């Protein structure tokens, strides 16, 4: 029962972190918002370490660091597949794969066994994962092979995170999550820096090409000695407005990191309290927190199929708690 409560709670909190991260990404960009959130999560973990405790061992630090690398790959693949779309198919596919991967690992490798209630609970939970993550789109097109591969890869990586972090010892507490945050923040900031440098070089190259083209056109025009026509001025946000937007974006990203760290602690405790398969399947319900907050804060409409998924998620949690 404790596994079901902790895992489903962690999923809802994780969905709330995704909601905050989405708002921050609109202002900062997905990569920078995620990197800032990782640093905030690391600070939160370090602050909570004296209260939650944990034994520092090289093995647990290694598993934690590996989970950070796997998690960074999962985020990159997730953003890539959602950018290709359609989200209505790729999003639930990612969530489903993230649930099935650790479930199969737990049953086949970990020799986890379930009674009739447990089997029914996992089955209902898998259906709920697909329905909750389903985003109806008008005129949705068939996903490309690349999009499907990225979605499957993202789901496998998310499931791999569960598997890796489950190898840590109970006595380690949240120490593996500290290592996780250090690695993920380092990788994400490195990726952001590399993309920034690449974009800057590309912009400079494009500016030189445009300048050369304009010079050639001016030289070919012998009838008029006119310089290049200047670009039309674009309205820019004033200094105070830009500063306020940046402050709001950073506040959202930092809050996202703290909430995400809380979710990871709940999910880790859920894994340690019982079966990996149960924790992973219920943990895949994370879209529930996102769509509920979007409905409350942004007044977004929850589709009937998603309401059905939320109801089935509660039924599944009840069955798994009684199993």
Secondary structure, 3 states (H helix, E strand, C coil): CHHHHHHHHHHHHHHHHHHHHHHHHHHHCHHHHHHHHHHHHHHHHHHHHHHHCCCCCHHHHHHHHHHHHHHHHHHHHHHHHHHHCCHHHHHHHHHHHHHHHHHHHHHHHCCCCCCHHHHHHHHHHHHHHHHHHCCCCCCCCCCCHHHHHHHHHHHHHHHHHHHHHCCCCHHHCCHHHHHHHHHHHHHHHHHHHHHHHHHHHHHHHHHHHHHHHHHHHHHHCCCCCCCCCCCCCCCCCCHHHHHHHHHHHHHHHHHHHHHHHHHHHHHHHHHHHCCHHHHHHHHHHHHHHHHHHHHHHCCCCCCHHHHHHHHHHHHHHHHHHHC
